[in-house]
Amino acid sequence: MFDLVIRNARVVDGTGAPGFIGEVAVKDGRIAAVGPRVDGPARAELDARGKVAAPGFIDPHTHFDVQLLWDGAARPCLEHGVTSIIPGNCSLSMAPLRAGDRKAVIGMFQQIEELPPEAFTIAFDWTWEDWEGYRRALEEGLAINVAPLVGHSVIRLWVMGPDANQRAARPDEIAAMQGVLRQCLAAGAIGLSTSFVDVDETARPVPSRFAQFAELDGLCAVLGEFGRMLQIVPEFYDADITIARIDQLAELSLKHGIPTTFSPVFDNRQTPQSVDRILDRAEEQFARGARVWPQMQTRPIDISFSLLRPSLFFARLPSWVRVLRLPVEERIAALKDPETRARLLRDAGEDGGERIMGRLVARAGEAPTDLAGKTLKEIADARGQGCALALIEVSLEHGLDVAFLAANGGHDNSDRIGPLLARPHVHVGAGDGGAHLASFSTYGDTGYLFSEFVRGTGALSLEQAVAKITGETADIWGLKDRGRLAPGQAADIVVFDPDRIGRGEERPVFDMPGEGMRYTRDSVGVEAVLVNGELAWTPAGYTAAKAGRICERV
């Protein structure tokens, strides 16, 4: 007897093949049968008439490393059809990490991923140091599948201590790092992540940025022993440097026989030729036999921020970063201090911050009524001030609790995004789920893919879009038994309405540790989500199922 049969669905199996009206049977956590008709009794049936049954979606670029320790469902992933996630990107992970280095890594997570300190201090008991201990902590209560990367910066800290963000590693330290990486991979890490751009809470480069090529080459040799992934964040703001990184990744891929991926890749009107050059170079390297997967996200970024908390918006203004890291009372004093204020205004630019901040909009519902909907430039002009000064003074007048919105960051040329995503070697990812919780909603990418580029522009067929975020992603990362609807595969299944699936309105939710606020987007058009054969989510909410696992590699 089957545990479940999904009847009358449009079956889109994750291979890119044409969908068909058929049925999917599940037994003991796996897909037992797929076809036009499945015969045999079942304990439960789901009539999916008019709906699509597809493999559960896979998100390859997330930062749920810490959230998973108190929320095994990695909300809101399941609501959007995502059944497997890859955390540990951008050189950061929660292990291996000695107790004495926790403060430094928490600071990096706060700066790079904008995670609140309460997420690390009151939500769980930090009982491990090595990777195996972290894996055991993760496995308690998972409702979603997890394929975690290990971060280069934390491996450097483990081996080099305070010198990790001071200097290059010696040969003996590289050998020690190789040993640590080998242990992490043997314990289930899916690969290594590194970064060439990120900074810590003091605006210093993160440890991975001090690595010379010999160190990266040595670590990739270990990845080659296991056939595991190298993920990097390149200097994405400069096309020439990014292309040089692609060439470097290609050499590492060919030498060590490993897959590599880099993110993000943005398309915008300021540098209209950059994305084509970057993707063309990646395709040239694929033609040589290298595996260098560019990751593009589906959506533009809308960043909400206030001076009440640190924000990604100021990442390239170190003086602002330092002030926003101060406790609130000290921050207010610093913003009032003439010397500090002068430094902030200088860093904002000779135009008074107009180029950086002029298009910011006072966010409705989180700004005073008389300001809501106005651009910062309009507010500044009315006050006879530059934009940066107006931001400081308006914020001080309201206890810093005035939210502004920076809309359409990254992608700002939507007509081009669909065809770019449809290119055969473009990997759909870079969504940053689990990060920037108080700045913008990092979820809704999957729904946006279907609403904008399948139903909207038609740049991808339904089958192509499903394959991009299921079967292709499983193949790129070597995820065993995931990404396809076929007998023997894990029963990760999403049932959705192809005419409705999309991303809902962004809204604040107060469910973080310490009653912290995050932005989220409601699910639209997703009808049911199964993880390893158990119903994990429906529009009625999350179930009690805890069927998630640490993903195995092929």
Secondary structure, DSSP 8 states (H G I E B T S, - for coil): -EEEEEEEEEE--SSS---EEEEEEEETTEEEEEES---S-EEEEEE-TTSEEEE-EEE-SB--TTGGGT-TTTTTTGGGTEEEE----TT--S-S--GGGHHHHHHHHHHHH---THHHHTSS-----SHHHHHHHHHTT-SSEE---EEHHHHHHHHHGGGGGTS---HHHHHHHHHHHHHHHHTT--EEEEESS-B-TTS-B-GGGG--HHHHHHHHHHHHHHT-EEEEE--TT-HHHHHHHHHHHHHHHHHHT--EEE------TTSTTHHHHHHHHHHHHHHTT--EEEEE-SS-EEEEE-TTS--GGGTT-HHHHHHHTS-HHHHHHHHH-HHHHHHHHHHH-TTTTHHHHTT-EE-TTSS-TTTTT-BHHHHHHHHT--HHHHHHHHHHHTTT---EEEEEES---HHHHHHHHHSTT-EE----BTSSTTT-----HHHHHHIIIIIIS-SS-HHHHHHHTTHHHHHHHTBTT-SS-STTSB--EEEE-TTT-EEEEEEEEEEEGGGEEEEEEEEESEEEEEETTEEEEETTEE-S-----B--B-
